[in-house]
Amino acid sequence: MSKIVVEKVAKSKIDEVDFSCLEFGQVFSDHMFVCTYKDGEWQNPKIMPYSPFCLDPASSVFHYGQAVFEGMKAYKDDKGAIFLFRPEQNYQRMAKSCQRLSMAQFPTDLFDQGLKELVKTDRQWIKPGRGNALYLRPFMISTSKNLQVETSQEYLFSIIASPVQSYYSADVKVLIADHYSRAANGGFGFAKAAGNYAGQLYPTTLAQQKGYNQIIWTDDTSHERLEECGTMNVMFRIKDKLITSPTSERILDGVTRKSIIEVAKKLNIEMEIRPITIHELVEAANNKTLKEIFGCGTAAVISPVSAFNYKGVEYEVSTPEQTYGQKIKDFILDIQYNICQDPFGWRVEVK
Ligand SMILES: *Cc1c(COP(=O)(O)O)cnc(C)c1O
């Protein structure tokens, strides 16, 4: 097993950071993890001061976009112990993304070691308190220096870290996609690939111009099945039932989504995993049985939606005082911050 070299900064920049008003992904910690792939092997894994990369302009990522990433968090409890949440899920998903984008596989044990070493090195960047976390962004890009359209022979794997606070997104309204798609059958919607995000930006900007924060993505053929919300998975509560689409090659298999499914079971919330269409949603909104819509992902855990627009008509969600979303979020946060027992074995302490 390759030994990870740790090169520390001369002076931490942590004193320059105001931890009471952090915007998502704006500030980065002192260090980063870097490892390069060349001549068929991963080389020189190291923790080093956070700094720019120097890349050849012909690096294939700039032209053909082999780029994948992950998103996860490190949490600190009141005694200063540090935890990750189901990290093995992210390792596995990165492997799937790399396979689909025809990229080299990054060894799971090295991923695990590098991530934990970075978290330990920058442990003072993790503040205790619910909502505070160190957001971890592993990513990989192709770096072969030539313009031939072919699988790259060289890669850069890195992890950067950014202190975050949970943000309370007020009154999120969404537009139901009836033309654009984020993913298609046979495509790579299930991969956490940079290209999926690039393709979402323009339709999302158009939605924002109409006064909507996000798009609920539908299947690319009928535009009837409700599949994702912005860059999150999505769930609907009709009467007292929580409904979410099964994952497919168009839908990203979110760690938050699959955790919510298990937590709902534990809390005796009825959960259905089946396709759900816009027609069902419109009907439920009209007869006031649509109680909740929420996006789910690592950044916010749960992000409630207050209204949706379908083909020019706006529909309200009749959200009750006590929501399933909040109840499930509280349960998950309690596990993440080591406040309650972890019946699922999801918490992983970083020692
Ligand atoms: C990352 C992501 C999610 C959420 O995944 P989590 O593992 O829960 O953070 C959902 N949909 C898309 C498209 C994503 O990129």
The ligand as a MOL file (V3000), in Angstrom:
LIG
                    3D

  0  0  0     0  0            999 V3000
M  V30 BEGIN CTAB
M  V30 COUNTS 15 15 0 0 0
M  V30 BEGIN ATOM
M  V30 1 C -25.2270 14.0980 -6.0360 0
M  V30 2 C -26.5640 13.9910 -6.6630 0
M  V30 3 C -27.7070 13.5820 -5.9370 0
M  V30 4 C -27.6980 13.3330 -4.4510 0
M  V30 5 O -26.8120 12.3500 -4.0440 0
M  V30 6 P -26.3730 12.2600 -2.5200 0
M  V30 7 O -25.4800 11.0770 -2.4930 0
M  V30 8 O -27.6010 12.0650 -1.7140 0
M  V30 9 O -25.7000 13.5440 -2.1770 0
M  V30 10 C -28.8990 13.4420 -6.6300 0
M  V30 11 N -28.9900 13.7110 -7.9400 0
M  V30 12 C -27.9330 14.1280 -8.6610 0
M  V30 13 C -28.1000 14.4080 -10.1020 0
M  V30 14 C -26.6900 14.2820 -8.0570 0
M  V30 15 O -25.6480 14.7020 -8.7720 0
M  V30 END ATOM
M  V30 BEGIN BOND
M  V30 1 1 1 2
M  V30 2 1 2 3
M  V30 3 2 2 14
M  V30 4 1 3 4
M  V30 5 2 3 10
M  V30 6 1 4 5
M  V30 7 1 5 6
M  V30 8 2 6 7
M  V30 9 1 6 8
M  V30 10 1 6 9
M  V30 11 1 10 11
M  V30 12 2 11 12
M  V30 13 1 12 13
M  V30 14 1 12 14
M  V30 15 1 14 15
M  V30 END BOND
M  V30 END CTAB
M  END
